Structure formats: structure tokens, C-alpha cells
């Protein structure tokens, strides 16, 4: 995906340099960055949605279909649990967990009752020094512990978490778009205001 992103930017620059496209057509690169940024982040974090839970050979597994196919994460080998909330375009709210296990599997799934209960069983209590199988305690953010009911509450109101989440989502589009735009401008000899270089 990152290679395709770079190729589109380079093709855009070549076409501008060859005068096939106008100097102001760096918007192609900008749009590519705005799309590629969230896609790459989604692939990395394993954005999925609704999870399915299963127990096999004593291992508690959570699976979900991500952008790159089905991923299965072992709750017995959790390394970290983070919670993310934001405002949705439809007017509702997004509430999800970012999970990561010792095998390097990352999965982002919706905070649902069944998953919440499974995570409460998998995550050691905050005052425990060791987790399951004598491993180091799972790193769980305070905001995640609030959802699991193992912490009284976050230091910030829930609205602040959602507001922060909204701007983080905007940044996943805006920063890659700006990076693509500036790169295309520099390589095409156009300044960032879209004026032809001298």
C-alpha cells in the first residue's frame, strides 16, 4: 500500500514535469495521501468491527475480518489493551478496543458485551504484578479499564475522549495528505501555494 502511494505521487510529478498535467494538479497526490493514510493505519491496527469469540485447547481467541483478511488474537497472550472513542459521521459514537498480543497480532474491535466480559477475565487486576502464565502484567490504559469496570473512571470526561478521537481521525487523513502535497510540490517545482516554480 505504501509503495502504491509513492508510485502515484511519482507519476503525478512526472506528468506535471512533462506538462501533461498542469502545475496545480498536485491535488492527485494530496487525495492519494488522504486515502492511503487511514488505510495503512487500518491495516496496521487491524480495524475490524464486530468480533467473534472462541475457546480452543484452553486458548481464548478473538477473531474478526480486517482489511487484509481474518485475524485471530489470543487473549491468553495479551500485551496491551487500549480503548478508542470518537464521534461517527452518522451522529453516533464509536467505542472500540485496540488489542495486541505477544505474537505481534493487532486487532481493533467494537466494545461489545461478550468481548468486554472476555477481556475482564483475560486482564489481570491492576494491583497484580504478574499476569497469566507468570508473564508481565498486561498494559491496559485507564480509559480501557473504565470500560472493563476495573477502574473508577478516566481522568477526563468521556466527551473529551471522543473529541480527541475525532481529531486523531482527522489527522490520519490530513497529515498524509499534507505530506503528499508538499512532496509533490517540491518534486514538481511548484511552491506550496500552487504557483509554478522559477
Secondary structure, DSSP 8 states (H G I E B T S, - for coil): -HHHHHHHHHHHHHHHHTTSS-TTTTHHHHHHHHHHHHHHHHHHHTEEES-EEEEETTEEEEEEEETTEEEEEEGGGEEEEEEEEEE-TTSSEEEEEEEEETTS-EEEEE--HHHHHHHHHHS--TT-SB-GGG-B--EE-HHHHHHHTSSS--SS-HHHHHHHHHHHHHHHHHHHHHHHHHHHHHHHTB-TTS-B--
